[in-house]
Amino acid sequence: MTTDTQAEYYSGIKFIRYDLVKEMVLALLAVSVLVIGLAGVFSSPDDPAVTIQTWAAKDPVDFVTTAAAELAYQSGTAQYGPPYTNTPDAAQAVGPVAPQSWAGVTTPIDTAKDFVLQPLGFAAVGNPTLSTALQTYQAASGDQQQAWLTSYSTALADATVVNDEVSVAAGDYGPVPDLMSNMLGLARTGALDGLLLNSGNLYQTDFTRPLLFMSDGSYLSGLAADQHLTGDQWGMMNETGSYPGQTWLWLFSFWYQIPPFNTAANTDLVVILLMILLTTLLALVPFIPILRDIPRWVPVYRIIWRRYYRGR
């Protein structure tokens, strides 16, 4: 198309000169200054990753208490329900909508076996004392095991740390103290982190088990409380070494702060269903009468393109 033909084709249409590159550079500079300024004022701490090894070193009593709860099937994970366990009535539901139950147990976890007995089985190689303790525990009846664990867990409420070992009052605990002492030793060396991470694949990227184990204790939740991340304040902590971190979760996090979501027993499912509804409405905006007409009724576009609409 020649210049004359082009001018004739666009005759009667009002144009303004627009430098896209200039606007992009200015916008980038403005946003960069804003981000750097806000990051300096509201930055989040860049803390190192929390591991089972650090947990066992910092709070051995809480670690042993949690390990005993896993062995007794009394932890949060042991009673979580799908996708980890078959705990009755543990799944969240909204009326007949119960996707957690529909999916079933897709990541089966036996807390006693996966978190305690299996790692100790690896550590028992070449350790006759631990081997004997494991054999004694596994040979006992279920009632006897629970009796030992109940007594030991009760005694842990007054436990102390003596010579880097968790010490409890004398009682009939069977082999449980030996098992817990070896668990603590495994954790302190960092071996337990690796044993719980082992999935049989070349690349170990599934952190489900170590994360669930740590979340059952009080140490991790205490760290969250120190950083004001327990839910009583609205915000997100940036994920170390990963951009943009959890910032995309801000809208999910918002609903957890207001009634009735912040007190509902099935909050997770309710929030997910609400977000699905809002996302669907957003996608359907061009087809919803009244809602699709708001931009015409509130002509913000005329302010943005005021040079074009000046005089029209």
MOMO-V18737 format. One record per residue. N is the residue number from 1. RES is the residue in one letter. SS is DSSP state (helix for helix, strand for strand, loop for the rest). Layout:
[[N:RES:SS] [N:RES:SS]]
This chain:
[[1:M:loop] [2:T:loop] [3:T:helix] [4:D:helix] [5:T:helix] [6:Q:helix] [7:A:helix] [8:E:helix] [9:Y:helix] [10:Y:loop] [11:S:loop] [12:G:loop] [13:I:loop] [14:K:loop] [15:F:loop] [16:I:loop] [17:R:loop] [18:Y:loop] [19:D:loop] [20:L:helix] [21:V:helix] [22:K:helix] [23:E:helix] [24:M:helix] [25:V:helix] [26:L:helix] [27:A:helix] [28:L:helix] [29:L:helix] [30:A:helix] [31:V:helix] [32:S:helix] [33:V:helix] [34:L:helix] [35:V:helix] [36:I:helix] [37:G:helix] [38:L:helix] [39:A:helix] [40:G:helix] [41:V:helix] [42:F:helix] [43:S:loop] [44:S:loop] [45:P:loop] [46:D:loop] [47:D:loop] [48:P:loop] [49:A:loop] [50:V:loop] [51:T:loop] [52:I:helix] [53:Q:helix] [54:T:helix] [55:W:helix] [56:A:helix] [57:A:helix] [58:K:helix] [59:D:loop] [60:P:helix] [61:V:helix] [62:D:helix] [63:F:helix] [64:V:helix] [65:T:helix] [66:T:helix] [67:A:helix] [68:A:helix] [69:A:helix] [70:E:helix] [71:L:helix] [72:A:loop] [73:Y:loop] [74:Q:loop] [75:S:loop] [76:G:loop] [77:T:loop] [78:A:loop] [79:Q:loop] [80:Y:loop] [81:G:loop] [82:P:loop] [83:P:loop] [84:Y:loop] [85:T:loop] [86:N:loop] [87:T:loop] [88:P:loop] [89:D:loop] [90:A:loop] [91:A:loop] [92:Q:loop] [93:A:loop] [94:V:strand] [95:G:loop] [96:P:loop] [97:V:strand] [98:A:loop] [99:P:helix] [100:Q:helix] [101:S:helix] [102:W:helix] [103:A:helix] [104:G:loop] [105:V:loop] [106:T:loop] [107:T:loop] [108:P:loop] [109:I:loop] [110:D:loop] [111:T:helix] [112:A:helix] [113:K:helix] [114:D:helix] [115:F:helix] [116:V:helix] [117:L:helix] [118:Q:helix] [119:P:helix] [120:L:helix] [121:G:helix] [122:F:helix] [123:A:helix] [124:A:loop] [125:V:loop] [126:G:loop] [127:N:loop] [128:P:helix] [129:T:helix] [130:L:helix] [131:S:helix] [132:T:helix] [133:A:helix] [134:L:helix] [135:Q:helix] [136:T:helix] [137:Y:helix] [138:Q:helix] [139:A:helix] [140:A:loop] [141:S:loop] [142:G:helix] [143:D:helix] [144:Q:helix] [145:Q:helix] [146:Q:helix] [147:A:helix] [148:W:helix] [149:L:helix] [150:T:helix] [151:S:helix] [152:Y:helix] [153:S:helix] [154:T:helix] [155:A:helix] [156:L:helix] [157:A:helix] [158:D:helix] [159:A:loop] [160:T:strand] [161:V:strand] [162:V:strand] [163:N:loop] [164:D:loop] [165:E:strand] [166:V:strand] [167:S:strand] [168:V:loop] [169:A:loop] [170:A:loop] [171:G:loop] [172:D:loop] [173:Y:loop] [174:G:loop] [175:P:loop] [176:V:helix] [177:P:helix] [178:D:helix] [179:L:helix] [180:M:helix] [181:S:helix] [182:N:helix] [183:M:helix] [184:L:helix] [185:G:helix] [186:L:helix] [187:A:helix] [188:R:helix] [189:T:helix] [190:G:loop] [191:A:helix] [192:L:helix] [193:D:helix] [194:G:helix] [195:L:helix] [196:L:helix] [197:L:helix] [198:N:loop] [199:S:loop] [200:G:loop] [201:N:loop] [202:L:loop] [203:Y:loop] [204:Q:loop] [205:T:loop] [206:D:loop] [207:F:loop] [208:T:helix] [209:R:helix] [210:P:helix] [211:L:helix] [212:L:helix] [213:F:helix] [214:M:helix] [215:S:helix] [216:D:loop] [217:G:loop] [218:S:loop] [219:Y:helix] [220:L:helix] [221:S:helix] [222:G:helix] [223:L:helix] [224:A:helix] [225:A:helix] [226:D:helix] [227:Q:loop] [228:H:loop] [229:L:loop] [230:T:loop] [231:G:loop] [232:D:loop] [233:Q:loop] [234:W:loop] [235:G:loop] [236:M:loop] [237:M:loop] [238:N:loop] [239:E:loop] [240:T:loop] [241:G:loop] [242:S:loop] [243:Y:loop] [244:P:loop] [245:G:loop] [246:Q:loop] [247:T:helix] [248:W:helix] [249:L:helix] [250:W:helix] [251:L:helix] [252:F:helix] [253:S:helix] [254:F:helix] [255:W:helix] [256:Y:loop] [257:Q:loop] [258:I:loop] [259:P:loop] [260:P:loop] [261:F:loop] [262:N:loop] [263:T:loop] [264:A:loop] [265:A:loop] [266:N:loop] [267:T:helix] [268:D:helix] [269:L:helix] [270:V:helix] [271:V:helix] [272:I:helix] [273:L:helix] [274:L:helix] [275:M:helix] [276:I:helix] [277:L:helix] [278:L:helix] [279:T:helix] [280:T:helix] [281:L:helix] [282:L:helix] [283:A:helix] [284:L:loop] [285:V:helix] [286:P:helix] [287:F:helix] [288:I:loop] [289:P:loop] [290:I:loop] [291:L:helix] [292:R:helix] [293:D:helix] [294:I:helix] [295:P:helix] [296:R:helix] [297:W:helix] [298:V:loop] [299:P:loop] [300:V:helix] [301:Y:helix] [302:R:helix] [303:I:helix] [304:I:helix] [305:W:loop] [306:R:helix] [307:R:helix] [308:Y:helix] [309:Y:helix] [310:R:loop] [311:G:loop] [312:R:loop]]
